[in-house]
Amino acid sequence: MPNQMGDVPVTYANIKKAQKHLGYQPTMRLKEGISSFYEWYKKMYHS
């Protein structure tokens, strides 16, 4: 699929600075977070 207007071609997600400077630690695994977001989104926008 070709990029659409506004698509970011490359991203480099890295939480090391947030962990070091802010003490950030994720509390949820990615798969669980995606599922949780999906359920929230359905509830908010497709009720």
Order of alpha helices (4+ residues) and beta strands (2+ residues): alpha-alpha
